[in-house]
Amino acid sequence: MALTLLDAALLVMVLIWGSNFSVVKVALRDFPEVPFNAMRLLVGSIVFMGALWWNRDTKSQEAPLTRTDWWQLLFLGLVGTFLYQLCFVGGVRRTSVANGSLIVGISPIMIALLSAWAGHERIKPVRWVGVCLALGGLYLIVGHGAELSSQTLYGDALMMSGVLCWAVYSVASQPILKRHSALTVIGLTFTLGAVIYGVAMIPVLVTVDWSSISPQSWGLMLASALLALNLSYFIWYTGLKKLGGSRTSIYSYLTPVVAMAVAAIWLSEPVSANQVAGAGVVFAGLLITRFGS
């Protein structure tokens, strides 16, 4: 099976998400966590709703949304936007890039297990070989550098909770993706989740000193919203719709590779020989899982 345009798009998504760890860490130096997240979600919602309006003629050709569809969209927005983003940004702030990327790298395993349990996909044995190989490479990359201390324990717990939310979100969205376009599903679920976040965080948002936030951090917030949320979420959902959960999520194994490389360059975190070797093992596991027959 040849490399497709969708494969290339998923690799771009990985580059963005891997870089986003460092982007968020730098921005949070003077951009408080809750308003940072709120602004990202606001920007993301505006862009997604604008895209839905722009494509309204195409959307009119889809089947109308039923009451059941709206309840499903609300659930997906609660889990995949509100809870996931709450856990992700909180986790990135409180743990290291090594810890965070290792935990996020487990998401393909959780998605594959949930997808198989839900009966959405039958995972072939050769692909499980690729999954295990990539997980081993992931340990080589960040396992030796991961910090396990009381200072990062809370952040690690938040990241793990976020991975669980992301797995549920990815698997639970597959039935509705069979009836509606990726843009419709992601646009509406994202906006619903953003509204929930904004309403829940009003007591915090009204106390923020917005003038203390630097222009650089505003720019990083905007880049994180447009690239890590809008563009990458759309690519992710397109992958789920066309490839399924297990074959799309395997690309997440490359996220720690990018995360460690960007952190080394931007945040001066060291890169070891184990991490370089692990990157090659991860890539081999990705190829087996993506193209294994």
NUNUFI-68144 format. One line per 8 residues: number of its first residue (from 0); their letters; for each residue x negated, z, y of C-alpha. Coordinates in steps of 0.5 Angstrom, whole numbers, padded with zeros to 4 digits. Example, Ala and Ser with C-alpha at 12.3 -4.5 7.8 and 13.67 -1.06 7.14 Angstrom:
REM residues 2
0 = AS = -0025:0016:-0009 | -0027:0014:-0002;
END
This chain:
REM residues 293
0 = MALTLLDA = 0000:0000:0000 | -0003:-0002:0007 | -0004:0002:0013 | 0003:0001:0017 | 0004:0002:0024 | 0008:0008:0023 | 0001:0011:0019 | -0002:0010:0026;
8 = ALLVMVLI = 0003:0013:0030 | 0003:0019:0025 | -0005:0019:0026 | -0004:0019:0034 | 0001:0025:0033 | -0004:0029:0029 | -0009:0028:0035 | -0004:0030:0040;
16 = WGSNFSVV = -0002:0036:0036 | -0009:0038:0034 | -0011:0038:0042 | -0005:0042:0044 | -0008:0048:0041 | -0014:0048:0046 | -0009:0045:0052 | -0004:0051:0051;
24 = KVALRDFP = -0010:0056:0050 | -0013:0054:0057 | -0006:0053:0060 | -0004:0060:0058 | -0010:0063:0062 | -0006:0063:0068 | 0001:0061:0066 | 0005:0066:0063;
32 = EVPFNAMR = 0007:0065:0056 | 0015:0065:0057 | 0015:0060:0064 | 0010:0056:0060 | 0015:0055:0054 | 0021:0054:0059 | 0018:0049:0063 | 0015:0045:0057;
40 = LLVGSIVF = 0022:0045:0054 | 0026:0043:0061 | 0021:0037:0062 | 0022:0035:0054 | 0029:0036:0055 | 0030:0031:0061 | 0026:0026:0058 | 0030:0026:0051;
48 = MGALWWNR = 0036:0026:0055 | 0034:0020:0059 | 0032:0016:0053 | 0038:0017:0050 | 0042:0015:0056 | 0037:0009:0057 | 0039:0007:0050 | 0046:0009:0050;
56 = DTKSQEAP = 0048:0001:0048 | 0044:0002:0042 | 0047:0009:0041 | 0054:0007:0041 | 0053:0003:0035 | 0052:0009:0031 | 0057:0013:0027 | 0061:0018:0032;
64 = LTRTDWWQ = 0058:0025:0032 | 0063:0030:0028 | 0064:0037:0029 | 0060:0038:0023 | 0054:0034:0026 | 0054:0038:0032 | 0054:0045:0028 | 0048:0042:0024;
72 = LLFLGLVG = 0045:0040:0031 | 0046:0046:0034 | 0042:0050:0028 | 0037:0045:0028 | 0036:0046:0035 | 0036:0054:0034 | 0031:0053:0029 | 0026:0047:0030;
80 = TFLYQLCF = 0026:0048:0038 | 0028:0055:0040 | 0025:0059:0035 | 0019:0055:0033 | 0017:0054:0040 | 0017:0061:0041 | 0013:0063:0035 | 0008:0057:0036;
88 = VGGVRRTS = 0006:0059:0044 | 0006:0066:0042 | 0002:0065:0036 | -0003:0061:0040 | -0004:0066:0045 | -0005:0071:0041 | -0010:0068:0035 | -0016:0064:0034;
96 = VANGSLIV = -0016:0056:0034 | -0019:0057:0027 | -0013:0062:0025 | -0007:0058:0028 | -0010:0051:0025 | -0010:0054:0018 | -0003:0057:0018 | 0000:0051:0021;
104 = GISPIMIA = -0004:0047:0016 | 0000:0050:0010 | 0006:0047:0013 | 0006:0041:0008 | 0006:0045:0002 | 0012:0049:0005 | 0016:0042:0007 | 0014:0039:0000;
112 = LLSAWAGH = 0017:0046:-0004 | 0023:0046:0000 | 0024:0039:0000 | 0024:0039:-0008 | 0028:0045:-0008 | 0034:0042:-0004 | 0033:0035:-0008 | 0032:0031:-0002;
120 = ERIKPVRW = 0025:0028:-0006 | 0022:0028:-0012 | 0015:0030:-0011 | 0010:0026:-0016 | 0005:0029:-0020 | -0001:0025:-0017 | 0002:0027:-0010 | 0001:0035:-0012;
128 = VGVCLALG = -0006:0033:-0013 | -0007:0030:-0006 | -0003:0037:-0003 | -0008:0041:-0007 | -0014:0037:-0005 | -0012:0037:0002 | -0011:0045:0002 | -0018:0046:-0001;
136 = GLYLIVGH = -0021:0042:0004 | -0017:0046:0009 | -0020:0052:0007 | -0027:0049:0008 | -0025:0047:0015 | -0023:0054:0017 | -0023:0059:0012 | -0030:0061:0013;
144 = GAELSSQT = -0029:0062:0020 | -0022:0065:0020 | -0021:0072:0023 | -0017:0077:0020 | -0017:0083:0025 | -0011:0087:0028 | -0012:0083:0034 | -0010:0077:0031;
152 = LYGDALMM = -0005:0080:0026 | 0001:0079:0031 | -0001:0072:0033 | -0002:0070:0025 | 0005:0073:0024 | 0008:0069:0029 | 0005:0063:0027 | 0007:0064:0020;
160 = SGVLCWAV = 0014:0065:0022 | 0013:0058:0026 | 0011:0054:0020 | 0017:0057:0016 | 0022:0055:0022 | 0018:0048:0022 | 0019:0047:0015 | 0027:0049:0015;
168 = YSVASQPI = 0028:0044:0021 | 0024:0038:0018 | 0028:0039:0011 | 0035:0041:0014 | 0034:0035:0019 | 0034:0029:0013 | 0041:0029:0011 | 0043:0028:0018;
176 = LKRHSALT = 0038:0023:0020 | 0041:0018:0014 | 0047:0018:0019 | 0044:0018:0026 | 0038:0015:0029 | 0032:0019:0030 | 0032:0019:0038 | 0039:0022:0037;
184 = VIGLTFTL = 0038:0027:0033 | 0031:0029:0036 | 0034:0029:0043 | 0040:0033:0042 | 0037:0038:0037 | 0031:0039:0042 | 0036:0040:0048 | 0040:0045:0045;
192 = GAVIYGVA = 0034:0049:0043 | 0032:0048:0050 | 0038:0051:0053 | 0038:0057:0048 | 0031:0058:0050 | 0032:0058:0058 | 0039:0062:0057 | 0035:0068:0053;
200 = MIPVLVTV = 0029:0068:0057 | 0033:0069:0064 | 0031:0076:0065 | 0024:0074:0064 | 0024:0068:0068 | 0027:0071:0075 | 0021:0076:0075 | 0015:0070:0075;
208 = DWSSISPQ = 0010:0069:0081 | 0010:0061:0080 | 0005:0061:0086 | 0000:0064:0082 | 0000:0058:0077 | -0006:0053:0078 | -0005:0046:0079 | -0009:0045:0073;
216 = SWGLMLAS = -0005:0049:0069 | 0001:0045:0071 | -0002:0039:0069 | -0003:0042:0062 | 0004:0044:0061 | 0006:0037:0063 | 0001:0034:0058 | 0003:0038:0053;
224 = ALLALNLS = 0011:0037:0054 | 0010:0029:0055 | 0005:0028:0049 | 0006:0034:0044 | 0014:0035:0045 | 0017:0028:0047 | 0012:0023:0044 | 0010:0027:0038;
232 = YFIWYTGL = 0017:0030:0036 | 0020:0022:0036 | 0014:0020:0032 | 0015:0026:0027 | 0023:0024:0026 | 0021:0017:0025 | 0017:0019:0019 | 0022:0024:0016;
240 = KKLGGSRT = 0027:0018:0017 | 0023:0013:0014 | 0018:0016:0009 | 0021:0023:0008 | 0019:0030:0009 | 0013:0031:0004 | 0009:0024:0005 | 0010:0025:0013;
248 = SIYSYLTP = 0008:0033:0013 | 0002:0031:0009 | -0001:0028:0016 | -0001:0036:0018 | -0007:0037:0014 | -0011:0033:0019 | -0009:0037:0025 | -0014:0043:0024;
256 = VVAMAVAA = -0019:0038:0023 | -0018:0035:0030 | -0016:0043:0033 | -0023:0045:0031 | -0027:0039:0034 | -0023:0039:0040 | -0024:0047:0041 | -0032:0046:0039;
264 = IWLSEPVS = -0032:0041:0045 | -0027:0044:0050 | -0028:0052:0048 | -0035:0052:0045 | -0033:0054:0039 | -0038:0053:0033 | -0037:0047:0028 | -0040:0049:0021;
272 = ANQVAGAG = -0043:0044:0015 | -0037:0047:0011 | -0032:0044:0016 | -0035:0037:0016 | -0035:0037:0009 | -0028:0040:0009 | -0025:0034:0014 | -0027:0029:0009;
280 = VVFAGLLI = -0024:0033:0003 | -0017:0033:0007 | -0018:0026:0009 | -0018:0024:0001 | -0012:0029:0000 | -0008:0025:0005 | -0010:0018:0002 | -0008:0021:-0005;
288 = TRFGS = -0001:0024:-0003 | 0001:0018:0002 | -0001:0012:-0002 | -0001:0015:-0009 | 0004:0012:-0014;
END
